[in-house]
Amino acid sequence: IALALWKFDAAGGLAAGPFLRPGYALAPGSRLSAQVLARGDALFVAAGRYNEFGNYDLALLKYDLAGNLLFENAWHASSGGDDLPRALAASPAGGGVVAAGGNPALAVWKFKDDGTFLSAQTLPNAAGAGALAAAGTELWLAPGSGGAPYRFHGGIDISGSAGPQTSADVTPPVTSLAVAGPSVAAGG
């Protein structure tokens, strides 16, 4: 199933679209988590992208206002769990975007405006984020399970890699075995 974006005019009429990106959900009813941020002359989209191992990588896409895809990048945790964004905001430091979410633990991912991955961090025992806001130079998170928002000053790095998780990230299983035939050594 594809991630789809539509463009509407000021009167609410369909102006263009859908702009489709395949591979963002397994089937109807499966989890799809996508967040959109409009900033300047660009749209940023953070979404969970289904991979060949049956879990979701975090994908960051950038479109211009005409609907042209400028980049599509991904990141995946080494744990192989789902990387699902629940919020997206402009970086409080400027010049980048921050996505927050997690499943079930907190994850905060930071990217440059050109899609370059900067960091992925978590806090011990923190539930996944439900909302995210940048205020001045501060980043505020609201837990997805409810509770008071708190400032995020950084945390523990999450082990992972840029790019989608593929079979190159794991040791392939042995699927065959070759056994040599019997032989007799020459000379006695």
N, C-alpha and C positions, 0 to 999 in steps of 0.2 A: 504494500500500500504506500502511496506517495504522500509526502508533505506537500500541501498545496497552499498557495497564496493567491488572493484576488486583489485587484486594485479597483477602488470605487472613486467616483468623482464627488464633489462637494454636495451634490443633490442626492447622493446615495445610489446613483446608477452605476452599473458595472462598466468600468473603463477598460479593463484588460484582465487577462488571466483565464484559467488558472495557470500559475507558474508552478510546475511540478518537479519534485525531486524524489526519485524512487528510493525505497528501502527504509522508510521510517517507521513502519509498524509491520508486524507479522501478518495479521489478519483482522477483519472487522472485530471490534470488541477488545483488541489487545491494547496495552498501555501505549499511549502516545502523549508525550510531554513536550510542548513547544511554547516558547516565549518570544515576543517580538519587542524590539526597541527601535524607535525612530529617532535618529540623531543627525542633524544637519541634512545632507543630501543622500543619506543612506538608511537602509533598514538592516538591522542585525537580527538574526534568528538563532536561538539556542534550542536544540531539540535532542531527544534521545533517538539514536539511529540504530536500528536492529542489525546485529552482526551474525556471522555464520555459526556462532556458538550458542545462540538463543538468548543473548542478553543485549543490553543497550549501551552503546558508546555515546559520549557527549559530542554533538556536532555543533559547530558554529558556522553560520552562513552569513554572507553580506550581499545585499542587493542594492543597486542604485534605484532611484525613484521611478525609472522606466521599467523596472522588473528584471533587469539583466543581472545574472548571478556574477558577482565579482570574485568570490572565493567560497570554498566549502572545505572546512578542516574538521578533524576529529581528534578526540583524546579518549583513552580508555585506562581504567584502573587495572593494575596487575592482578588484583583479587578476582577479576572476571565478573564482578557484580554489575548491577545496573547503574549507569551514570545518567540520572534523570534530572534535568533542570526544572526548577519550580519558579524561578524568578530571574530577571535579567535587568541590569542597570548600567549606566555609564560609570566608568571608574572614578572614584572620588579624587584620584591623583591626576585625572585627565588622560586623554590619549589612549583609551582602551575601554573594554567592557568586562563586566564581572557577572558570572552566572552562579546561582546558588541552588542547592537542592540536595540530592542524595537519596539513597535507598538502602537501609533506613537511616544511616548515620549522616551527619552534616558533611557536605562537600561545598567548597567555594573554589571556582575556577576563574583564573584571570587570563585575559588575552589582550594583545595589542590590537589597534584598529585594523592592521593588515592581516589579522588572523593568527599571528604568531602566538603560540602557547607560552605563557609565563609561569604559571604555578597552579597547583591543586593542593588545597589544605583542608584539614578537619580539626575539630576539637574533641578531646576525649569525652565520651558519654553525651555528646550533643546530638539531638534529634535533627533530622533533615529540615532544611529551611523551607518555610512556606512563603516568605516574602523577603524582599531585599530593597534597601533604599540607600542612596548616597546623599549625604548632607555635608556640604563643605568638604573637608578632607576625611570625613568619617564614613565608614561603611556600617550600616545597621542591618541586622537580621532578625526576623521573627520566626520562631520555631513553627514547623508545620503542624505540630500537635497542640498548638496554643501556648499561651504564656507571654510574658513581657518581652519586647524587643531588646536586643543587646548589641553593643558595639563589637565589631569583629576587628581585632588588631593583628590578625595572623594566627597561625596555628601550626600543627604538625603536618609536614609534607605527606601527601598521598603518593605511593609508588604507582607509576603508570608511564604511558608513552603517548607521544603525539601520533595521530593516525588511527584508523580503525583497527580493532582487534581482528587478526586473521590467523589462519592456520600456521603462519610463520612464527607466531608467538608461543606456540606449544610444540612439544616433541611429538611427532606423529606416531600413532600406534604401529606395532609390527603386524603386518597383515599376511605375510608369507614366510616360509622357511625353506631354504634350499639345503638338501643333503647330498653330499657327494656319493657317487657309486663306489662299490668295493674295487680295490685294485691289488695286484700282486706285485711286490717289489722284485725287480730283476736281479738275478745273480744269487743265489742262494743261501 
